[in-house]
């Protein structure tokens, strides 16, 4: 993974978000700003699984010129090994193991973040995958299942295997997305792990990116929700680290982004049907409309037809007003980001 980290600033990575950061999203994002690499939505791995053809398209049809890592989620070692070997035949930059998904349906199956309840099993899985994967093998984790006190023991497991990178979402599984991240834990990992460490969580603008990096010295920053809300974010962060002018999008720019994403998704959906398409758009819009206008957010959550969708977007977004840099501090979607800024209030944060 080191070969993909740029000189002079931390790497910027698009976080995988299931049913959101798919091939159409990657295409639309790339027309506004680009991460240094992508990570696919997770491939669900179990005894009867086959590689998801739609997610494979994110690998085979990704024309952005950026590397892409394939992420797996599961608990059965023979099937994880089988799938990792199959994925290694595709043009991937590496294979990533998901140990961080906090979704209850995933954790009940002892996959994703649910595996963190069984450190011995985590150790066995990582060891088997390291032996099976000839190229880059990375892990994405949380700080523990219930408490961050579990994290040092997990780090010892990660350190005992020659993984090529560790991405840390700075919350526990129990925290889900409802608390501030813990930069101190990420910094601990940076000091212990022999591989690059990527910090994840609560980066919503250039200032929070600078603050998170300042507090952790991580080799990179992984961004999911923030990049969905603001697809110019990677370019803005790159500009902040280089001292260059940053993109300053308007409401009308956001309108174009939303409509373009809707068109890309519709085109990629076999047997397009309007109502399911609108439901799919809601999954993305919940991150985008937060803080734009309370009536817009309220109406978007209740829209049912493409006609409503287009009417609402044009009504609230077809204007040249600059977009707010930050979500509301009280946001339920972007919880705790202000803690990164508050903790560095008065500090001089400078790029690498």
N, C-alpha and C positions, 0 to 999 in steps of 0.2 A: 504493500500500500504506500510505502514511502515515495515511490516513484511518481505518485499522483499529487503529492503535496507541493504547492508552489513555493518559490523562494520569496522571502520578505513579508509573508503574511500567512495566517492560518488557512488551511483548506476550507472551502465552503461546500457543503454536501446537502443534497435534497433528501430529507427523511422520507422513508416509505410510509404511506398512509393508505390503508386498505380501502379500495373502491374510490380513491380520490386521486392519488398520484400515479395515474396510469399513462399509457402512451399518448393519448390526446392531451392530457395535462402537460406532459413533458414537452410536447411540440409547442403548445401555446406559451408556456413559460420561457422556452428557449428564444422566442421572438422578442423577449423583453430583457431578460438577463439569464445568465447560465451559472450553475454551480460547477465546481471542479469535477464532481462525479455524481452519478445518480445511484440510488438503491431501489430495486424493484419492490412492488408489493410482495408480501410473502407468499411463497409456494407452500400450500398446506401439504404436509407429508404424513402419510399413514400407510398401513399395509396395502390398501387398495388404490393408493394415489397414483396419478399420472401427472406429468408436468402440465400445468395450466397453459393452454395454447394462447390465450389472450395475454397473459403476463409474459410469455415468451416473446410476443411481438414487441414488448418494450425493449427487449434485448436485440432482436434481429432486425427491427425496423427503426431503430433509434438513429436518426440522421444528424444528431446534434454535434457529433464529433467528440463527445465527452465519454469517458469510461462509465461502465455500469456494473454494479455488483448485484448478484442474484441472492435474494434472501429466502431462507427456509424457516419454517416453523413446524415443530413436531417433537416427539419424544422417543420414537422407536428407532433404535440405533441402526439396525439393518436397512430400514427404509430411508433414513437420513443419509446413510452412506451410499446407497443405491442412487438416490436422487442427486446427491452432490456429484457423483461421477458422471451422471447424465448431463447435469448443468455445465460441468467443466468442458463438455464437447462444444458448447456454444461460445460465442465471442464475448465472454464475461471477463471483467477485471478481477473477479474473485467471488467467493461464496461467503455469505454472511449468515450467522445463526441468530435467530430472534429469541432472546431471553428477557424481553421487556414488555411485550404486549400485555396490558392490564385488563383486557376485555374479560368479563366473567365467564363467558362461554368458552374462551380459550383456556383460562386458568383452571376451570373445572376438569379439563382434559389433561391437566399437568403439562401443558405446553406453554410457550411464550414465557411471560412472567411467572406463571404457575410453577415452572421448573425450579425457580429460586428457593422454593420450600424444600428442595431435595438436593443439597450441594453435592452429595456423593454421585447422584445421577448426572448432574451437570458436569462433574469431573470426567465421568465415563464417556459421556457424549462428546465432549470437546476432544478428549484423547482419541477417540475413534475417528472423528472427522479430520483431525489434524493428520492422522496417518493416511487417510483416504484422499485428501485434497492436495494435489501437487503444486498448485499455485497459491495465490493469496487466500487466506482463510481468516475471517474477522468475526467478531462477536459484538452484538448490541445488547446491553443489559440495563437494568435499573439497579438501585443501590441495595436492594433486598426486597423481600416480599412484604414484611410488616414494618421493619424499622431499619434505618441506615446503620445501626450497630452490626447488622449482618454483613456489611460491605467488606471489611478487612478480610474476613475468611473467604469471601468470593474472590477478592483480588489475588489471594494466594493460589487459588485454583487457576485463575486466568494466567498468572505469572508462571505456573508450572508447565504450561504448554507453549509451544512456539507459535502462538497466534501472531498474525501480521498487523492487527489493529483492534482496538477496543473502543466502541462508542458507548458513552455513558449518559443515559437520561437521568438527570440529577434529582430524581424522586424515587420513592419506593413504589411497588405495585399498589399497595394500599392507598397511597397518595393519589393515584390515577393522574389527573391533571389539575388538581385542586389546591396545590400548595406552591410556594416558591421553590426553585431548585436550590441545591446545596453545592455551591462552587467549591467548598472546602473538601468535599469528598472527591470531586473530580481532580482537584489539585493533588490530593493524596495519591490517586492513581497515576497521575503524570510523574510523580516522583518515584513510584515503585515499578511501573510497567516498563519493560524494555522495548515495547512497540509503541507506535503513535497512539495517542488517546484523543478521541473526538468528543467534545462536549455538546450535549443536546438538551433542549428545553429552554423556553422563555426568551428566545431571541426573536424580537418583533420589529426591531429597527436597527439602524447602524449603531446607535448609542448602547443598546443592550448587547450587541455583538462585541463592541469594544470592551464593555464592562466585564462580560463573561470571560473573554480571553484574558483580560488583565488579571482577573482573579484566579485563573486556573493555569495559564501558560499552556493550554491544550494545543495540540498540533492542528486542530480543525474545529469547526462549528457545524453541527448538523441542524438543519432548519426545516420544519414541516409546516405547521399552522401559520407561522409568520410569512412564509413564502407563498402560501395559498392566498392569504389576505392581501399580500403586496408582492406581485411577481417581479417587481423591479428591485426587490430587496438585495439579491446577490450583487447586482451592480452597484447599489448604494453602499454596501459594506466594502466592496472592493475599492470604491472611490474614497471611503473614509480612511482606509489603511494606506492609500497612496497619496492622499491629500489633493485629489482631483475633484472637480465639480461632480455632484451626484444627480441622477435623474430625479425630477420633481413632478410626479404624475398628478393629474387632475381627476376630478370626478368623471369627466368625459373619457379619459384614458381608461379608467376602471370599467366604464360601460362597454368600451370596445373589447376589453379583455374578457368580460363576462359573456358577451354575445359570441365572441370568437370561440370560447371554450364550449359554449352550448352547441355551436355548429359542428365543431370537431367531434364532440361526443355523439351527436345525432348521426353523423356520417359513419361513425365506427360501430353503431349499434345495429346488428342484424334484426330485420323486422321491426324497424322503428315504430314505437307507440308513444303518443304524446304524454300520457299520464305518467308512465314509468320514467320517461325522460325528465319530466319536471321533478319527480321525487329524487332522481339522481342528482339534478342540479342543486337541490336543497342541501345535499350533503356537503357540497362545496361552498354554497352561499352562506351557510351558517358561520363560516370563518371570515367571509368577505364583508358582510354587511354590518358586523358588530362595530358600533361606534359611528356609522355613517349618518343615520337618522333613526330615532326610535320607531317612528311609524313605518319606515322602510323595512326594518328588521321584523316588526310585528306582521306586516303584510306578506313578506316573503315566506315566513313560516307557515302561512295559511293559504298561499296561492295553490291553484289546482290545475290551471290550464296554461298552455304556451302564450295565449293572448294576455292573460294576467301577468305572466312573467315579463313579457316585453313591455307592457304598459308601465308596470312598476319600475323597471330598470330605467326606462327613458324618463319617467317623471322625476325620479330622485337623483339621477346621475348625469343627465344630459346638460351639464353646465361646466364652466371652466374653473371652478373653485378648486384650489389645491386640496389634495387629500390630507387628512390628519396623519401625522407621523406615527402616532401611537394609538392603540385601542384605548377604550376607557379604563381607568385604573380599577374600576369595579367590575370589569368584564368577567363573565362566567366561563368564557371560552379561552381567554388568555389570562389565567389566574397567576398572580404573583410576580409578573414581570417587573413591576416597579421596584421590587426588593433589590434587584440587581443595580438599579440606578440609585436608590436611596442609600445603599451600602457604600456607594462610591461618591456620594455627594461631597463636592469640594475637592476631590482628588483630581490630579492631572492624569488623564488617560491618554496615552500616546500610542500610536501604532508601533509594530515591531520595527 
